[in-house]
Amino acid sequence: MKKTATLTILILLLFAIPVLAGTTAGDKEIQLQGSFTNTSNNQNDTTTDTLSAQVGFNYFFTSNISIGGLWRGSGSVRDDGDGNETTTTTNFLLVRADLYLGNAASKVMPYVGGQAGQASYTRDDGDEETSSSSGAYGFHGGLKIFPSERISWNIELDSTTYTFESEATDDEYKSYNNSLFVGFSYYF
């Protein structure tokens, strides 16, 4: 009972105190987020679970629209079943734009957006290392929760697609990354 009462009071305080979100014209945002990603491709039915991190910078040129860039890095190690491990690293440099669906007095701000840029891919299976780069594009959406004017907690769903040539078969394949990012932002 004591835990329930404390949680209820904290939730009421979170939504009762008016806060101006850091999403007004001229504001800047630095964002740090991490995720667990499930990746699949159209060449075979394999999936890989990957840990990712991203760092971004956004500039609000109007009250509810921002444009910026981000770096995202991800890595995974997959056991091929016969004792061989394959290490995969992917780095993204993306330009993104966001549309915020609330006003500056909102404590919870939903948003949607899109991104496009470059993906660099490296794969090492112990015998051979291959690498490639490709264009990447996608969309995202989420919620930002503002406990104060200059800080937000972020939850973001992201879908990013990129195409590579397989050196083993000379075929192109598409990779689809679907991620749930959780993190925070600082506004100045």
Backbone as a chain_set.jsonl record, in Angstrom:
{"seq": "MKKTATLTILILLLFAIPVLAGTTAGDKEIQLQGSFTNTSNNQNDTTTDTLSAQVGFNYFFTSNISIGGLWRGSGSVRDDGDGNETTTTTNFLLVRADLYLGNAASKVMPYVGGQAGQASYTRDDGDEETSSSSGAYGFHGGLKIFPSERISWNIELDSTTYTFESEATDDEYKSYNNSLFVGFSYYF", "coords": {"N": [[0.82, -1.193, 0.0], [1.942, 1.218, 0.78], [3.893, 1.604, -1.214], [2.292, 1.886, -3.465], [0.894, 4.262, -2.89], [3.033, 6.091, -2.801], [3.986, 5.906, -5.455], [1.708, 6.861, -6.818], [1.598, 9.536, -5.907], [4.023, 10.503, -6.973], [3.487, 10.283, -9.749], [1.314, 12.071, -9.973], [2.616, 14.481, -9.272], [4.409, 14.639, -11.391], [2.742, 15.204, -13.577], [1.367, 17.435, -12.691], [2.902, 19.731, -12.296], [3.529, 22.539, -14.164], [5.552, 22.623, -17.043], [7.759, 23.986, -19.402], [8.437, 22.586, -22.422], [11.538, 21.822, -24.067], [11.267, 22.54, -26.783], [11.005, 24.793, -28.42], [11.301, 27.414, -30.923], [14.628, 27.902, -31.987], [15.802, 26.445, -29.932], [18.175, 23.903, -28.984], [19.087, 20.443, -29.1], [20.674, 17.767, -27.472], [21.072, 14.357, -27.74], [21.031, 11.127, -26.287], [20.831, 7.728, -26.661], [19.94, 4.266, -26.277], [19.52, 0.868, -27.519], [17.837, -2.248, -28.09], [17.997, -4.254, -30.827], [16.259, -5.955, -33.41], [17.194, -7.594, -36.259], [16.5, -8.395, -39.621], [16.644, -9.915, -42.932], [16.16, -9.917, -46.56], [17.288, -12.025, -47.905], [17.673, -14.467, -46.615], [16.054, -16.273, -43.953], [17.153, -15.568, -41.514], [17.613, -14.066, -38.314], [18.992, -11.536, -36.236], [19.948, -10.515, -33.042], [20.782, -7.417, -31.692], [22.794, -4.999, -29.989], [22.588, -1.488, -29.703], [23.669, 1.961, -29.933], [23.027, 5.476, -29.942], [23.867, 8.839, -30.77], [22.75, 12.086, -30.964], [22.075, 15.316, -32.497], [19.872, 18.005, -32.535], [18.221, 20.807, -34.029], [15.815, 23.235, -33.403], [14.044, 24.839, -35.663], [11.556, 25.925, -35.902], [8.773, 26.082, -33.601], [7.761, 23.41, -33.328], [9.174, 21.775, -35.04], [12.079, 20.07, -35.884], [15.439, 19.696, -37.119], [18.244, 17.664, -37.699], [21.185, 15.7, -36.957], [22.57, 12.379, -36.609], [24.684, 9.887, -35.14], [24.822, 6.445, -35.254], [25.719, 3.43, -33.818], [26.142, -0.076, -34.024], [26.527, -3.424, -32.884], [27.119, -6.948, -33.145], [27.534, -10.358, -32.185], [27.482, -13.442, -33.6], [26.978, -16.871, -33.167], [27.809, -19.378, -35.364], [27.069, -21.979, -35.05], [28.795, -24.096, -35.535], [30.975, -23.666, -34.001], [32.206, -21.436, -35.019], [32.433, -17.921, -34.908], [30.719, -14.992, -35.887], [31.318, -11.646, -36.295], [29.641, -8.631, -36.459], [29.513, -5.273, -37.422], [27.87, -2.191, -37.617], [27.686, 1.106, -38.73], [25.979, 4.156, -38.724], [25.416, 7.28, -40.305], [23.198, 9.745, -40.146], [20.78, 12.083, -41.35], [18.122, 13.731, -39.834], [14.639, 14.562, -39.442], [12.114, 15.945, -37.408], [8.719, 16.079, -36.329], [6.879, 17.545, -33.888], [4.093, 16.771, -31.919], [2.641, 18.366, -30.101], [2.356, 21.081, -27.706], [4.534, 23.684, -26.421], [4.064, 23.746, -23.688], [3.505, 21.211, -22.926], [3.971, 18.258, -20.998], [4.332, 15.728, -21.833], [5.393, 14.784, -24.923], [4.514, 13.712, -27.993], [6.067, 12.556, -31.055], [6.951, 12.365, -34.562], [8.952, 11.285, -37.338], [11.494, 11.289, -39.953], [14.436, 9.798, -41.484], [17.549, 9.836, -43.266], [20.55, 8.716, -44.853], [23.864, 7.442, -44.572], [25.062, 4.085, -44.362], [27.53, 2.0, -42.985], [29.046, -1.107, -43.167], [30.547, -3.895, -41.621], [31.787, -7.167, -41.625], [33.06, -9.979, -39.99], [34.016, -13.213, -40.158], [35.952, -14.785, -39.077], [37.483, -16.173, -40.973], [37.37, -14.505, -43.165], [37.11, -11.026, -43.859], [34.633, -8.73, -44.644], [33.4, -5.701, -46.096], [31.214, -2.925, -46.632], [29.336, -0.131, -47.932], [26.369, 1.859, -47.921], [23.386, 3.604, -48.935], [20.955, 4.667, -46.537], [17.686, 4.674, -45.089], [14.691, 5.68, -43.342], [12.095, 5.728, -40.809], [10.714, 7.124, -37.777], [9.227, 7.338, -34.511], [7.89, 8.532, -31.408], [7.836, 9.191, -27.835], [8.479, 11.965, -25.741], [9.213, 12.693, -22.473], [8.991, 15.229, -20.203], [10.531, 15.955, -17.344], [11.668, 18.275, -16.479], [12.313, 21.58, -17.813], [14.599, 21.477, -19.439], [15.362, 18.824, -19.786], [14.574, 15.641, -21.11], [13.052, 12.416, -21.0], [13.255, 9.771, -23.236], [11.435, 7.686, -25.454], [11.569, 5.728, -28.234], [10.477, 4.375, -31.292], [12.017, 2.919, -34.058], [12.606, 2.44, -37.501], [14.817, 1.363, -39.864], [16.182, 1.024, -43.094], [18.491, -0.542, -45.282], [20.619, -1.368, -48.124], [22.818, -3.912, -49.22], [25.498, -5.424, -51.138], [26.001, -8.866, -51.359], [29.039, -10.373, -51.031], [29.6, -13.052, -51.293], [27.625, -14.155, -52.935], [27.153, -12.278, -54.88], [24.729, -11.01, -54.883], [22.244, -8.541, -54.144], [21.05, -7.532, -50.977], [18.496, -6.573, -48.704], [18.488, -5.014, -45.568], [16.594, -4.825, -42.669], [16.147, -2.878, -39.97], [14.602, -2.826, -36.92], [13.983, -1.016, -34.148], [13.803, -0.329, -30.631], [14.404, 2.448, -28.982], [15.675, 3.814, -25.974], [16.26, 6.545, -23.869], [17.728, 9.742, -23.103], [17.431, 13.358, -23.375], [19.078, 16.528, -23.571], [18.378, 19.954, -23.469], [19.22, 23.132, -24.785]], "CA": [[0.0, 0.0, 0.0], [2.83, 2.364, 0.872], [4.518, 1.772, -2.52], [1.261, 2.375, -4.384], [0.635, 5.666, -2.56], [4.21, 6.858, -3.226], [3.965, 5.949, -6.913], [0.606, 7.743, -7.217], [2.009, 10.914, -5.639], [5.038, 10.866, -7.959], [2.825, 10.464, -11.039], [0.558, 13.319, -9.911], [3.567, 15.586, -9.322], [4.967, 14.7, -12.735], [1.795, 15.811, -14.494], [0.736, 18.615, -12.115], [3.786, 20.883, -12.351], [3.683, 22.946, -15.565], [6.925, 22.715, -17.516], [7.888, 24.292, -20.818], [9.309, 21.649, -23.107], [12.628, 22.479, -24.781], [11.022, 22.358, -28.216], [10.61, 26.06, -29.035], [12.202, 27.867, -31.988], [15.959, 28.286, -31.547], [16.366, 25.491, -28.976], [19.02, 22.833, -29.5], [18.932, 19.214, -28.314], [21.665, 16.688, -27.543], [20.304, 13.152, -27.439], [21.787, 9.901, -26.093], [19.859, 6.646, -26.539], [20.397, 2.905, -26.526], [18.422, 0.008, -27.93], [17.957, -3.648, -28.46], [17.501, -4.271, -32.206], [16.073, -7.211, -34.117], [17.489, -7.363, -37.666], [16.232, -9.48, -40.562], [16.965, -9.525, -44.301], [15.315, -10.577, -47.548], [18.037, -13.077, -48.579], [17.329, -15.693, -45.907], [15.151, -15.999, -42.836], [17.87, -15.424, -40.261], [17.476, -12.828, -37.548], [20.086, -11.295, -35.309], [19.675, -9.545, -31.99], [21.919, -6.509, -31.672], [22.773, -3.842, -29.103], [22.923, -0.267, -30.442], [23.683, 3.252, -29.237], [23.017, 6.604, -30.873], [24.078, 10.186, -30.256], [22.198, 12.99, -31.962], [21.951, 16.746, -32.266], [18.74, 18.582, -33.26], [17.984, 22.234, -33.921], [14.405, 23.562, -33.617], [13.943, 26.078, -36.422], [10.249, 26.442, -35.486], [8.421, 25.52, -32.297], [7.502, 21.976, -33.287], [9.893, 21.071, -36.108], [13.533, 20.092, -35.712], [16.259, 18.976, -38.08], [19.521, 17.394, -37.06], [21.948, 14.552, -37.417], [22.924, 11.433, -35.561], [25.536, 8.739, -35.378], [24.336, 5.23, -34.588], [26.607, 2.284, -33.96], [25.593, -1.32, -33.496], [27.412, -4.569, -33.028], [26.591, -8.231, -32.708], [28.344, -11.545, -32.379], [26.582, -14.575, -33.819], [27.606, -18.181, -33.237], [27.294, -20.059, -36.55], [26.637, -23.325, -34.697], [29.894, -25.062, -35.645], [32.105, -23.115, -33.263], [32.673, -20.194, -35.632], [31.683, -16.716, -34.547], [30.704, -13.916, -36.862], [31.155, -10.343, -35.676], [29.109, -7.656, -37.399], [29.462, -3.897, -36.933], [27.235, -1.267, -38.549], [27.683, 2.508, -38.315], [25.097, 5.002, -39.518], [25.408, 8.737, -40.202], [21.875, 10.046, -40.67], [20.124, 13.371, -41.162], [16.753, 13.428, -39.439], [13.702, 15.658, -39.216], [11.06, 15.53, -36.475], [7.535, 16.906, -36.145], [6.355, 17.342, -32.539], [2.639, 16.842, -31.991], [2.138, 18.983, -28.882], [2.812, 22.46, -27.587], [5.695, 23.836, -25.53], [3.675, 23.57, -22.297], [3.212, 19.792, -22.705], [4.962, 17.462, -20.275], [4.537, 14.543, -22.665], [5.388, 15.282, -26.288], [4.698, 12.71, -29.045], [6.708, 13.067, -32.259], [7.202, 11.455, -35.675], [9.975, 11.843, -38.204], [12.175, 10.436, -40.91], [15.878, 9.97, -41.553], [18.24, 9.293, -44.435], [21.986, 8.924, -44.754], [24.829, 6.432, -44.984], [25.338, 2.96, -43.474], [28.774, 1.274, -43.256], [28.84, -2.445, -42.645], [31.734, -4.743, -41.594], [31.484, -8.52, -41.125], [34.256, -10.804, -39.836], [33.616, -14.562, -39.737], [37.15, -15.5, -38.647], [38.261, -16.507, -42.162], [37.347, -13.414, -44.132], [36.431, -9.802, -43.443], [34.016, -8.006, -45.752], [32.812, -4.429, -45.692], [30.472, -2.244, -47.68], [28.551, 1.005, -47.465], [25.135, 1.978, -48.681], [22.428, 4.574, -48.437], [20.004, 4.157, -45.542], [16.529, 5.547, -44.894], [13.725, 5.109, -42.418], [11.189, 6.612, -40.083], [10.698, 6.898, -36.342], [8.209, 8.03, -33.738], [8.045, 8.233, -29.995], [7.376, 10.105, -26.795], [9.455, 12.603, -24.866], [8.592, 13.042, -21.193], [9.79, 16.332, -19.675], [10.459, 16.213, -15.909], [12.053, 19.676, -16.344], [12.322, 22.264, -19.111], [15.813, 21.205, -20.204], [15.663, 17.393, -19.834], [13.459, 14.745, -21.434], [13.256, 10.976, -21.118], [12.781, 9.466, -24.578], [11.114, 6.337, -25.917], [11.452, 5.9, -29.681], [10.465, 3.239, -32.21], [12.748, 3.317, -35.249], [12.743, 1.445, -38.562], [15.798, 1.831, -40.833], [16.436, 0.038, -44.147], [19.644, -0.295, -46.143], [20.866, -2.448, -49.074], [24.225, -4.248, -49.458], [25.779, -6.545, -52.017], [26.637, -10.003, -50.716], [30.218, -10.75, -51.807], [29.595, -14.493, -51.517], [26.705, -14.524, -54.023], [26.99, -11.109, -55.755], [23.332, -10.577, -54.839], [21.923, -7.48, -53.199], [20.039, -7.86, -49.971], [18.054, -5.471, -47.86], [18.456, -5.25, -44.135], [15.546, -4.052, -42.006], [16.402, -2.737, -38.531], [13.486, -2.31, -36.138], [14.595, -0.778, -32.846], [13.156, 0.429, -29.567], [15.433, 3.226, -28.297], [15.331, 4.449, -24.708], [17.356, 7.408, -23.489], [17.375, 11.075, -22.603], [17.911, 14.509, -24.134], [19.32, 17.781, -22.88], [18.015, 21.075, -24.34], [19.878, 24.401, -24.421]], "C": [[0.866, 1.26, 0.0], [3.491, 2.657, -0.48], [3.527, 2.342, -3.524], [0.984, 3.852, -4.143], [1.801, 6.546, -3.018], [4.251, 6.995, -4.743], [2.875, 6.882, -7.431], [0.973, 9.205, -7.022], [3.054, 11.368, -6.659], [4.431, 11.103, -9.339], [2.033, 11.766, -11.062], [1.475, 14.534, -9.969], [4.151, 15.756, -10.723], [4.044, 15.437, -13.688], [1.164, 17.101, -13.965], [1.591, 19.878, -12.244], [3.945, 21.314, -13.812], [5.159, 23.146, -15.913], [6.884, 23.088, -18.985], [8.88, 23.314, -21.433], [10.368, 22.427, -23.88], [12.487, 22.391, -26.287], [10.545, 23.647, -28.883], [11.678, 26.502, -30.041], [13.526, 28.346, -31.406], [16.586, 27.344, -30.534], [17.209, 24.454, -29.708], [18.908, 21.643, -28.549], [20.127, 18.302, -28.561], [20.991, 15.453, -26.989], [21.25, 11.96, -27.302], [20.787, 8.791, -25.828], [20.527, 5.306, -26.812], [19.223, 2.03, -26.89], [18.847, -1.437, -28.033], [17.282, -3.757, -29.813], [17.351, -5.697, -32.699], [16.229, -6.923, -35.596], [17.162, -8.604, -38.477], [16.623, -9.002, -41.955], [16.111, -10.3, -45.282], [16.052, -11.68, -48.31], [17.781, -14.439, -47.933], [16.512, -15.298, -44.68], [15.87, -15.848, -41.501], [17.55, -14.082, -39.611], [18.636, -12.754, -36.568], [19.636, -10.264, -34.293], [20.941, -8.732, -31.751], [21.716, -5.42, -30.624], [23.267, -2.626, -29.884], [22.956, 0.934, -29.503], [23.632, 4.344, -30.29], [23.173, 7.913, -30.117], [23.593, 11.137, -31.344], [22.199, 14.437, -31.518], [20.807, 17.247, -33.128], [18.684, 20.086, -33.02], [16.518, 22.504, -34.266], [14.322, 24.892, -34.359], [12.55, 26.67, -36.346], [9.878, 25.706, -34.21], [8.25, 24.007, -32.279], [8.196, 21.191, -34.384], [11.388, 21.204, -35.859], [14.191, 19.337, -36.858], [17.616, 18.784, -37.421], [20.215, 16.207, -37.678], [22.242, 13.622, -36.266], [23.912, 10.406, -36.074], [24.931, 7.584, -34.6], [25.33, 4.117, -34.855], [25.953, 1.059, -33.364], [26.587, -2.44, -33.738], [26.752, -5.828, -32.522], [27.623, -9.312, -32.962], [27.371, -12.712, -32.486], [27.402, -15.849, -33.916], [26.977, -18.935, -34.4], [26.891, -21.504, -36.279], [27.751, -24.354, -34.764], [31.16, -24.532, -34.967], [32.677, -21.843, -33.853], [31.794, -19.039, -35.193], [31.812, -15.689, -35.66], [30.425, -12.616, -36.126], [30.704, -9.358, -36.748], [29.043, -6.295, -36.724], [28.826, -3.027, -38.007], [27.265, 0.126, -37.945], [26.813, 3.301, -39.282], [25.438, 6.467, -39.262], [24.135, 9.18, -40.907], [21.492, 11.502, -40.407], [18.676, 13.046, -40.836], [15.947, 14.7, -39.276], [12.569, 15.126, -38.352], [9.948, 16.561, -36.451], [6.954, 16.557, -34.784], [4.86, 17.65, -32.524], [2.023, 17.38, -30.708], [2.548, 20.44, -28.858], [3.901, 22.542, -26.529], [5.343, 23.683, -24.062], [3.373, 22.105, -21.97], [4.333, 19.128, -21.925], [5.269, 16.164, -21.007], [4.355, 14.979, -24.108], [5.574, 14.113, -27.262], [5.352, 13.352, -30.274], [6.837, 11.952, -33.299], [8.276, 12.098, -36.544], [10.548, 10.829, -39.161], [13.657, 10.719, -40.904], [16.409, 9.338, -42.825], [19.725, 9.584, -44.282], [22.776, 7.746, -45.258], [24.967, 5.349, -43.923], [26.637, 2.296, -43.925], [28.733, -0.031, -42.492], [30.152, -3.216, -42.719], [31.35, -6.08, -40.97], [32.774, -9.326, -41.13], [33.824, -12.169, -39.32], [34.808, -15.402, -39.285], [38.052, -15.871, -39.806], [38.411, -15.32, -43.096], [36.618, -12.218, -43.537], [35.904, -9.097, -44.678], [33.453, -6.691, -45.224], [32.148, -3.792, -46.908], [29.817, -1.012, -47.078], [27.394, 1.207, -48.424], [24.337, 3.152, -48.145], [21.468, 3.902, -47.458], [18.871, 5.162, -45.393], [15.577, 4.882, -43.917], [12.841, 6.169, -41.794], [11.21, 6.232, -38.615], [9.549, 7.68, -35.721], [8.371, 7.67, -32.28], [7.425, 9.275, -29.099], [8.576, 10.679, -26.078], [8.702, 13.072, -23.628], [9.522, 14.04, -20.51], [9.601, 16.471, -18.163], [10.894, 17.645, -15.579], [12.14, 20.271, -17.748], [13.48, 21.829, -20.0], [16.171, 19.727, -20.327], [14.406, 16.631, -20.237], [13.944, 13.304, -21.403], [12.583, 10.563, -22.412], [12.51, 7.978, -24.753], [10.825, 6.469, -27.403], [11.444, 4.556, -30.392], [11.085, 3.701, -33.519], [12.788, 2.146, -36.228], [13.665, 2.027, -39.628], [16.124, 0.701, -41.802], [17.676, 0.447, -44.929], [19.913, -1.531, -46.984], [22.368, -2.635, -49.26], [24.328, -5.335, -50.5], [26.465, -7.625, -51.204], [27.819, -10.427, -51.579], [30.245, -12.239, -52.121], [28.745, -14.866, -52.729], [26.54, -13.419, -55.062], [25.541, -10.651, -55.852], [23.205, -9.406, -53.873], [20.927, -8.011, -52.177], [19.732, -6.634, -49.151], [18.072, -5.906, -46.42], [17.444, -4.3, -43.523], [15.839, -4.039, -40.509], [15.179, -2.119, -37.876], [13.949, -2.229, -34.695], [13.646, -0.055, -31.905], [14.278, 1.119, -28.799], [14.861, 3.824, -27.02], [16.521, 5.304, -24.303], [16.883, 8.739, -22.967], [17.959, 12.132, -23.522], [18.125, 15.679, -23.196], [19.103, 18.908, -23.87], [18.725, 22.343, -23.854], [19.603, 25.462, -25.471]], "O": [[0.565, 2.236, -0.686], [3.637, 3.82, -0.857], [3.886, 3.189, -4.342], [0.852, 4.618, -5.098], [1.582, 7.628, -3.563], [4.521, 8.078, -5.261], [3.103, 7.62, -8.389], [0.686, 10.032, -7.887], [2.984, 12.492, -7.157], [4.831, 12.041, -10.03], [2.068, 12.492, -12.055], [1.156, 15.516, -10.64], [4.36, 16.878, -11.185], [4.509, 16.214, -14.522], [0.486, 17.798, -14.72], [1.05, 20.982, -12.294], [4.446, 20.536, -14.624], [5.91, 23.766, -15.159], [6.061, 22.564, -19.735], [10.03, 23.233, -21.003], [10.128, 23.558, -24.3], [13.474, 22.191, -26.994], [9.754, 23.592, -29.824], [12.812, 26.022, -30.01], [13.542, 29.111, -30.441], [17.789, 27.427, -30.292], [16.99, 24.166, -30.884], [18.666, 21.808, -27.353], [20.541, 18.09, -29.701], [20.409, 15.485, -25.905], [22.166, 11.799, -28.107], [19.988, 8.878, -24.896], [21.549, 5.232, -27.494], [18.073, 2.374, -26.62], [20.028, -1.782, -28.059], [16.114, -3.394, -29.948], [18.204, -6.547, -32.442], [15.493, -6.105, -36.148], [17.496, -9.723, -38.085], [16.904, -7.819, -42.147], [15.412, -11.236, -44.895], [15.506, -12.224, -49.27], [17.685, -15.449, -48.63], [16.312, -14.113, -44.415], [15.242, -15.989, -40.452], [17.257, -13.097, -40.289], [19.181, -13.77, -36.135], [19.016, -9.261, -34.645], [22.033, -9.286, -31.622], [20.592, -4.973, -30.399], [24.24, -2.715, -30.633], [22.355, 0.924, -28.428], [24.131, 4.166, -31.401], [22.69, 8.076, -28.997], [23.98, 11.009, -32.506], [22.308, 14.746, -30.332], [20.76, 16.954, -34.323], [19.051, 20.573, -31.951], [16.033, 22.053, -35.304], [14.507, 25.951, -33.76], [12.375, 27.836, -36.699], [10.596, 24.801, -33.784], [8.578, 23.378, -31.273], [7.835, 20.041, -34.634], [11.901, 22.304, -35.649], [13.588, 18.462, -37.481], [18.08, 19.645, -36.673], [19.877, 15.766, -38.776], [22.177, 14.01, -35.1], [23.969, 10.099, -37.265], [24.571, 7.729, -33.432], [25.732, 3.895, -35.997], [25.29, 1.135, -32.33], [27.381, -2.401, -34.677], [25.937, -5.797, -31.6], [28.475, -9.188, -33.842], [26.55, -12.946, -31.599], [28.392, -15.911, -34.645], [25.761, -19.119, -34.436], [26.419, -22.189, -37.186], [27.662, -25.393, -34.109], [32.274, -24.913, -35.327], [33.552, -21.226, -33.246], [30.572, -19.162, -35.115], [32.863, -15.541, -36.284], [29.424, -12.494, -35.421], [31.313, -9.265, -37.814], [28.575, -6.177, -35.592], [29.199, -3.112, -39.177], [26.911, 0.309, -36.781], [26.901, 3.136, -40.499], [25.719, 6.85, -38.127], [24.002, 9.013, -42.119], [21.839, 12.072, -39.373], [18.067, 12.19, -41.477], [16.491, 15.772, -39.01], [12.115, 13.997, -38.537], [10.196, 17.764, -36.541], [6.577, 15.41, -34.544], [4.422, 18.67, -33.056], [0.98, 16.89, -30.275], [3.028, 20.977, -29.856], [4.157, 21.568, -25.82], [6.246, 23.504, -23.245], [3.016, 21.798, -20.833], [5.509, 19.401, -22.164], [6.333, 15.574, -20.824], [3.296, 15.483, -24.481], [6.675, 13.57, -27.356], [5.204, 14.553, -30.503], [6.833, 10.766, -32.969], [8.484, 13.31, -36.492], [10.145, 9.666, -39.182], [14.1, 11.746, -40.388], [15.802, 8.426, -43.387], [20.113, 10.573, -43.659], [22.41, 7.12, -46.252], [24.989, 5.645, -42.728], [26.826, 2.055, -45.117], [28.42, -0.053, -41.301], [30.812, -3.205, -43.758], [30.685, -6.132, -39.936], [33.494, -9.362, -42.127], [33.329, -12.29, -38.2], [34.678, -16.616, -39.127], [39.273, -15.885, -39.649], [39.446, -15.148, -43.739], [35.638, -12.371, -42.808], [36.638, -8.889, -45.645], [33.079, -6.584, -44.056], [32.486, -4.09, -48.054], [29.752, -0.868, -45.858], [27.435, 0.783, -49.579], [24.582, 3.633, -47.039], [21.211, 2.702, -47.555], [19.077, 6.365, -45.553], [15.645, 3.674, -43.69], [12.842, 7.333, -42.193], [11.668, 5.149, -38.251], [8.978, 8.574, -36.347], [8.925, 6.622, -31.95], [6.622, 10.109, -29.518], [9.564, 9.986, -25.834], [7.684, 13.759, -23.725], [10.692, 13.744, -20.265], [8.605, 17.05, -17.729], [10.535, 18.173, -14.527], [12.051, 19.553, -18.744], [13.334, 21.82, -21.223], [17.199, 19.403, -20.922], [13.309, 16.934, -19.768], [15.092, 13.011, -21.736], [11.447, 10.965, -22.667], [13.257, 7.13, -24.266], [9.941, 7.228, -27.799], [12.292, 3.701, -30.133], [10.723, 4.758, -34.037], [12.982, 0.999, -35.826], [13.351, 3.054, -40.231], [16.32, -0.441, -41.389], [17.889, 1.628, -45.206], [19.493, -2.629, -46.618], [23.107, -1.666, -49.436], [23.376, -6.082, -50.73], [27.397, -7.347, -50.449], [27.633, -10.802, -52.736], [30.849, -12.648, -53.113], [29.092, -15.786, -53.47], [25.833, -13.623, -56.049], [25.169, -9.973, -56.81], [23.962, -9.295, -52.908], [20.072, -8.839, -52.492], [20.585, -5.774, -48.932], [17.711, -7.036, -46.093], [17.439, -3.107, -43.827], [15.784, -5.081, -39.856], [14.765, -1.017, -38.236], [14.271, -3.247, -34.084], [12.799, 0.729, -32.333], [15.017, 0.473, -28.057], [13.718, 4.28, -26.986], [17.664, 4.854, -24.381], [15.773, 8.857, -22.45], [18.846, 11.862, -24.331], [17.455, 15.812, -22.171], [19.589, 18.838, -24.998], [18.815, 22.589, -22.651], [20.07, 26.594, -25.343]]}, "num_chains": 1, "name": "protein.A"}
